[in-house]
C-alpha cells in the first residue's frame, strides 16, 4: 500500500486503467477511503509509453506532481503538454 501526503490529506494510491489501458492514479483518504483526487489525466490523442503518465497539476490538483515526486511514485517532469487552457506534465512512473 503506497501512501502520499497531498495538501492536508494522508492518501493511499489506487491504480487503475482508463478505457484505452493507460494507467490511472486515484488518491483516497487513508482514514476513511473517500476519494481525494485523480492524479492522472487521459489524453488519448497523444502517444504515451506504457510506463508513463500525464499528471493533472492545475486547479484543485495544484501541487500533485510535486507530491507524487516526493513520494517516489513518479520521476521528474519530462515536459508539458497543452490541454486547452492548462498544461499536463509528462512523467515516468516509478512505482506501479
C-alpha positions in Angstrom: 0.0 0.0 0.0 1.5 3.3 -1.2 0.9 6.4 0.8 1.2 10.0 -0.3 0.8 13.3 1.5 -1.2 15.6 -0.7 -2.1 19.0 0.7 -3.6 18.3 4.2 -4.5 14.7 3.4 -2.7 11.4 4.0 -3.7 9.4 1.0 -3.4 5.9 -0.3 -2.8 5.4 -4.0 -5.2 3.3 -6.1 -4.1 2.3 -9.6 -6.5 1.5 -12.4 -6.7 2.0 -16.1 -8.6 4.2 -18.5 -10.6 2.6 -21.3 -7.6 2.8 -23.5 -5.5 0.8 -21.0 -3.4 3.8 -19.8 -2.6 4.0 -16.1 -4.9 6.0 -13.9 -3.9 7.0 -10.4 -6.5 7.9 -7.7 -5.7 9.3 -4.3 -8.1 8.1 -1.5 -8.1 9.3 2.1 -6.1 7.0 4.3 -8.6 7.2 7.2 -11.9 6.7 5.5 -11.1 5.7 1.9 -13.0 8.6 0.4 -11.7 9.9 -3.0 -9.5 12.9 -2.7 -8.2 13.4 -6.2 -7.5 11.8 -9.6 -3.8 12.5 -10.2 -3.7 11.5 -13.9 -5.4 12.8 -17.0 -6.0 10.7 -20.0 -5.0 12.3 -23.3 -5.9 9.5 -25.8 -4.9 11.6 -28.9 -1.3 11.7 -27.7 1.2 8.8 -27.8 2.4 7.6 -24.4 4.8 4.9 -23.4 3.2 2.3 -21.2 5.2 3.3 -18.1 4.4 7.0 -18.3 1.6 9.1 -17.1 0.1 12.6 -17.7 -0.3 14.4 -14.3 -3.1 16.9 -13.7 -1.5 19.7 -11.5 -3.9 22.5 -12.1 -6.9 23.8 -10.2 -7.8 21.6 -7.2 -4.8 19.3 -8.1 -2.2 22.1 -7.8 0.9 20.5 -6.3 0.0 17.0 -7.3 3.2 16.3 -9.4 5.4 17.6 -6.5 3.6 15.3 -4.0 4.0 12.3 -6.2 7.7 13.0 -7.0 8.4 13.5 -3.2 6.7 10.1 -2.6 8.9 8.5 -5.3 5.8 7.5 -7.3 6.8 9.4 -10.5 10.0 10.8 -11.8 10.6 14.5 -12.7 8.7 16.1 -15.4 9.7 15.2 -18.9 7.8 18.0 -20.5 4.5 19.9 -20.5 1.5 19.1 -22.7 -1.0 21.8 -23.6 -4.6 20.6 -22.9 -6.8 23.6 -23.8 -6.2 26.4 -21.3 -3.9 24.4 -19.0 -1.0 22.0 -19.3 -0.4 18.5 -18.1 3.0 17.2 -17.2 4.5 14.0 -18.5 6.3 11.7 -16.0 7.7 8.2 -15.9 6.0 6.0 -13.4 8.5 4.7 -10.8 6.2 2.6 -8.6 3.3 0.8 -10.3 
